[in-house]
Amino acid sequence: MEPNNESQYQAWLEDVEFLAKTLAELFESNQYRFNLDETHNKLFVQLEGLEQYSDEEIIEIAEPLLSELDLDFEDVVLVPLTRT
């Protein structure tokens, strides 16, 4: 759920950016992108090279960080970065 006032929103957005950047570092991705689905309260993080990891490896690497997450998303979905 997004905060209401502008300064809270900026701080929240910086936290989301930090999360995406940290995930990119964990997966040794040089490029990443994130998208917010506000309707379904989901965060999609696209990571370069994610396709090189098995589902089990992705869970093992991301779970410690995501379990500490304090951003109140229904889901955080990791997907390979696509070129568009």
C-alpha positions, 0 to 999 in steps of 0.5 A: 500500500502506498503512503499518502503524502509526497515525502512518505511516497518518496521514501517508500519509492527509495525503499523499493528502488533499494530492494530492486538494486539489492536483488540485482546485486544478489543475482549478480545482475548488471541491469534491473528494472521494477514495475509496480502493479498497484491494483494487485499490490505486487512488485515485479523485479526484472533481473538480467541473467535470472534465467540462469538460476533454477527456481530453487536457487532463486528462492534460496537466494531471495528468501532471506531478503524478502522475509525481512521486507517491510514494504507491504506488498501482496507479492514480489515477483522476480522475472528475467529482464527482457529487452523491449 
